[in-house]
Amino acid sequence: MRSGTSIGANVNEAVRAQSTADFLSKMHIALKEAGETEYWIKLLEKTDYLSKVQAAGILKDCEELIKILLSILKTTKGKNF
């Protein structure tokens, strides 16, 4: 729960960043939290807390979010280098 909700909190902070470096830092943190969330979802599936069907849907959303965050980071870095 903590890592999953942290993603949105860090993206929200990034939107109000004071600089491009601050924006990138917050987005990197959001990406790391998304990776941690992915780990926890897989663990919950392996321990049968979530069914394979439940985990698959949530993992798909999480993986899509990771792709979006990576795209934002690549685009932002490209503008500055």
N, CA, C and O of each residue as an XYZ file, in Angstrom:
324
protein
N       0.832     -1.187      0.000
C       0.000      0.000      0.000
C       0.877      1.251      0.000
O       0.600      2.216     -0.712
N       1.930      1.221      0.802
C       2.762      2.409      0.942
C       3.485      2.754     -0.356
O       3.464      3.906     -0.788
N       4.126      1.762     -0.982
C       4.865      2.058     -2.212
C       3.915      2.430     -3.342
O       4.232      3.293     -4.161
N       2.747      1.782     -3.390
C       1.780      2.083     -4.442
C       1.235      3.488     -4.367
O       1.072      4.145     -5.395
N       0.951      3.960     -3.171
C       0.427      5.318     -3.026
C       1.535      6.368     -3.140
O       1.270      7.531     -3.446
N       2.754      5.955     -2.895
C       3.885      6.875     -3.008
C       4.136      7.295     -4.456
O       4.660      8.379     -4.714
N       3.765      6.441     -5.384
C       3.956      6.766     -6.807
C       3.221      8.065     -7.134
O       3.809      9.012     -7.656
N       1.948      8.092     -6.823
C       1.139      9.281     -7.109
C       1.599     10.506     -6.347
O       1.584     11.617     -6.878
N       2.008     10.306     -5.105
C       2.477     11.435     -4.296
C       3.720     12.067     -4.925
O       3.837     13.292     -4.972
N       4.636     11.245     -5.402
C       5.856     11.774     -6.001
C       5.604     12.416     -7.359
O       6.236     13.416     -7.698
N       4.686     11.848     -8.138
C       4.321     12.481     -9.409
C       3.672     13.832     -9.131
O       3.944     14.804     -9.836
N       2.831     13.903     -8.127
C       2.189     15.163     -7.746
C       3.237     16.208     -7.350
O       3.134     17.376     -7.725
N       4.239     15.777     -6.595
C       5.321     16.703     -6.235
C       6.120     17.127     -7.455
O       6.542     18.279     -7.556
N       6.330     16.194     -8.388
C       7.110     16.509     -9.597
C       6.434     17.591    -10.425
O       7.106     18.441    -11.010
N       5.121     17.563    -10.475
C       4.369     18.569    -11.233
C       4.646     19.969    -10.699
O       4.594     20.948    -11.444
N       4.936     20.057     -9.421
C       5.206     21.352     -8.784
C       6.699     21.557     -8.502
O       7.081     22.316     -7.611
N       7.520     20.869     -9.275
C       8.966     20.937     -9.062
C       9.503     22.354     -9.274
O       8.953     23.145    -10.040
N      10.586     22.640     -8.572
C      11.208     23.962     -8.668
C      12.172     24.069     -9.834
O      12.535     25.170    -10.248
N      12.583     22.934    -10.362
C      13.522     22.928    -11.483
C      13.384     21.604    -12.235
O      12.708     20.683    -11.777
N      14.026     21.528    -13.378
C      14.018     20.280    -14.138
C      14.698     19.172    -13.342
O      14.236     18.031    -13.351
N      15.776     19.492    -12.665
C      16.475     18.492    -11.848
C      15.574     17.972    -10.738
O      15.568     16.775    -10.450
N      14.821     18.859    -10.121
C      13.884     18.462     -9.073
C      12.786     17.572     -9.656
O      12.408     16.566     -9.056
N      12.281     17.950    -10.827
C      11.263     17.150    -11.516
C      11.778     15.741    -11.790
O      11.102     14.755    -11.497
N      12.980     15.657    -12.354
C      13.564     14.355    -12.665
C      13.772     13.519    -11.407
O      13.534     12.311    -11.410
N      14.208     14.157    -10.354
C      14.435     13.446     -9.099
C      13.141     12.831     -8.579
O      13.116     11.663     -8.190
N      12.077     13.610     -8.572
C      10.786     13.122     -8.078
C      10.225     12.015     -8.976
O       9.641     11.048     -8.487
N      10.404     12.163    -10.276
C       9.921     11.141    -11.198
C      10.730      9.850    -11.060
O      10.180      8.756    -11.185
N      12.020      9.976    -10.805
C      12.842      8.781    -10.560
C      12.379      8.065     -9.297
O      12.332      6.835     -9.259
N      12.043      8.816     -8.284
C      11.538      8.210     -7.048
C      10.218      7.493     -7.335
O      10.000      6.380     -6.855
N       9.342      8.119     -8.110
C       8.070      7.491     -8.475
C       8.312      6.181     -9.225
O       7.618      5.190     -8.996
N       9.294      6.181    -10.117
C       9.631      4.977    -10.868
C      10.140      3.875     -9.942
O       9.768      2.711    -10.091
N      10.986      4.243     -8.993
C      11.491      3.264     -8.034
C      10.359      2.694     -7.189
O      10.344      1.496     -6.905
N       9.429      3.523     -6.792
C       8.282      3.064     -6.011
C       7.396      2.132     -6.842
O       6.837      1.169     -6.315
N       7.272      2.418     -8.129
C       6.495      1.545     -9.013
C       7.164      0.174     -9.121
O       6.489     -0.854     -9.143
N       8.484      0.170     -9.189
C       9.211     -1.092     -9.209
C       9.020     -1.878     -7.924
O       8.862     -3.098     -7.951
N       9.034     -1.175     -6.802
C       8.804     -1.837     -5.519
C       7.372     -2.386     -5.453
O       7.150     -3.487     -4.949
N       6.428     -1.633     -5.951
C       5.035     -2.080     -5.961
C       4.893     -3.341     -6.802
O       4.182     -4.270     -6.419
N       5.560     -3.372     -7.936
C       5.545     -4.556     -8.797
C       6.063     -5.780     -8.026
O       5.485     -6.863     -8.113
N       7.134     -5.602     -7.287
C       7.694     -6.674     -6.463
C       6.662     -7.200     -5.459
O       6.469     -8.409     -5.334
N       5.999     -6.279     -4.742
C       5.031     -6.681     -3.715
C       3.848     -7.416     -4.329
O       3.346     -8.376     -3.744
N       3.399     -6.979     -5.494
C       2.277     -7.651     -6.155
C       2.668     -9.084     -6.512
O       1.893    -10.018     -6.308
N       3.875     -9.247     -7.045
C       4.353    -10.596     -7.381
C       4.469    -11.461     -6.127
O       4.129    -12.644     -6.158
N       4.936    -10.893     -5.050
C       5.047    -11.626     -3.793
C       3.667    -12.033     -3.274
O       3.484    -13.157     -2.808
N       2.705    -11.123     -3.354
C       1.347    -11.434     -2.915
C       0.734    -12.562     -3.745
O      -0.047    -13.365     -3.236
N       1.093    -12.610     -5.015
C       0.605    -13.708     -5.859
C       1.271    -15.031     -5.459
O       0.599    -16.056     -5.341
N       2.567    -15.005     -5.257
C       3.292    -16.236     -4.903
C       2.855    -16.808     -3.556
O       2.935    -18.016     -3.337
N       2.403    -15.959     -2.674
C       1.951    -16.431     -1.366
C       0.446    -16.691     -1.347
O      -0.142    -16.926     -0.291
N      -0.170    -16.644     -2.534
C      -1.606    -16.899     -2.708
C      -2.511    -15.900     -1.983
O      -3.682    -16.187     -1.734
N      -1.972    -14.742     -1.650
C      -2.811    -13.691     -1.090
C      -3.685    -13.101     -2.197
O      -4.833    -12.719     -1.971
N      -3.103    -13.035     -3.412
C      -3.851    -12.640     -4.606
C      -3.895    -13.832     -5.549
O      -2.930    -14.590     -5.646
N      -5.010    -13.996     -6.240
C      -5.085    -15.044     -7.254
C      -4.265    -14.613     -8.474
O      -3.905    -13.444     -8.614
N      -3.985    -15.559     -9.335
C      -3.239    -15.233    -10.558
C      -3.992    -14.209    -11.397
O      -3.386    -13.317    -11.990
N      -5.303    -14.340    -11.444
C      -6.127    -13.405    -12.222
C      -6.069    -12.005    -11.615
O      -5.897    -11.024    -12.338
N      -6.210    -11.905    -10.298
C      -6.130    -10.602     -9.630
C      -4.759     -9.970     -9.854
O      -4.656     -8.799    -10.219
N      -3.716    -10.752     -9.635
C      -2.351    -10.237     -9.771
C      -2.067     -9.803    -11.207
O      -1.425     -8.777    -11.434
N      -2.546    -10.586    -12.176
C      -2.285    -10.264    -13.585
C      -2.837     -8.893    -13.955
O      -2.170     -8.110    -14.632
N      -4.051     -8.605    -13.511
C      -4.651     -7.305    -13.824
C      -3.899     -6.155    -13.180
O      -3.645     -5.129    -13.812
N      -3.550     -6.336    -11.932
C      -2.833     -5.276    -11.211
C      -1.432     -5.102    -11.775
O      -0.960     -3.975    -11.929
N      -0.755     -6.223    -12.089
C       0.591     -6.139    -12.661
C       0.584     -5.445    -14.012
O       1.493     -4.678    -14.328
N      -0.451     -5.716    -14.811
C      -0.554     -5.052    -16.114
C      -0.620     -3.533    -15.932
O       0.059     -2.786    -16.637
N      -1.431     -3.090    -14.992
C      -1.536     -1.651    -14.713
C      -0.205     -1.089    -14.215
O       0.212     -0.004    -14.619
N       0.448     -1.832    -13.345
C       1.713     -1.382    -12.785
C       2.792     -1.284    -13.877
O       3.552     -0.317    -13.923
N       2.845     -2.282    -14.740
C       3.820     -2.271    -15.839
C       3.552     -1.121    -16.800
O       4.487     -0.508    -17.317
N       2.290     -0.829    -17.038
C       1.938      0.307    -17.903
C       2.377      1.624    -17.270
O       2.877      2.514    -17.958
N       2.191      1.741    -15.983
C       2.627      2.931    -15.258
C       4.144      3.087    -15.334
O       4.645      4.198    -15.510
N       4.867      1.995    -15.204
C       6.329      2.028    -15.315
C       6.739      2.521    -16.695
O       7.653      3.337    -16.818
N       6.068      2.030    -17.736
C       6.370      2.484    -19.103
C       6.120      3.984    -19.258
O       6.909      4.687    -19.890
N       5.034      4.465    -18.689
C       4.711      5.891    -18.770
C       5.784      6.721    -18.061
O       6.257      7.721    -18.599
N       6.159      6.303    -16.864
C       7.179      7.032    -16.109
C       8.508      7.035    -16.846
O       9.184      8.063    -16.895
N       8.892      5.897    -17.422
C      10.136      5.835    -18.197
C      10.087      6.771    -19.400
O      11.073      7.438    -19.715
N       8.956      6.818    -20.058
C       8.796      7.703    -21.215
C       8.920      9.172    -20.805
O       9.568      9.960    -21.494
N       8.300      9.532    -19.689
C       8.401     10.910    -19.189
C       9.855     11.254    -18.877
O      10.333     12.334    -19.224
N      10.548     10.336    -18.225
C      11.951     10.588    -17.872
C      12.818     10.727    -19.119
O      13.652     11.629    -19.192
N      12.632      9.845    -20.099
C      13.424      9.916    -21.334
C      13.152     11.205    -22.091
O      14.081     11.849    -22.577
N      11.892     11.583    -22.192
C      11.524     12.814    -22.899
C      12.111     14.044    -22.205
O      12.642     14.939    -22.863
N      12.017     14.082    -20.903
C      12.521     15.229    -20.143
C      14.036     15.311    -20.245
O      14.586     16.397    -20.429
N      14.706     14.195    -20.130
C      16.173     14.186    -20.248
C      16.605     14.607    -21.637
O      17.604     15.308    -21.794
N      15.856     14.182    -22.652
C      16.180     14.524    -24.036
C      16.113     16.006    -24.306
O      16.856     16.519    -25.144
N      15.236     16.705    -23.609
C      15.080     18.137    -23.790
C      16.231     18.920    -23.181
O      16.470     20.073    -23.540
N      16.947     18.281    -22.249
C      17.989     18.988    -21.510
C      19.409     18.598    -21.907
O      20.372     19.153    -21.378
N      19.549     17.657    -22.829
C      20.900     17.223    -23.170
C      21.185     17.410    -24.634
O      22.283     17.094    -25.094
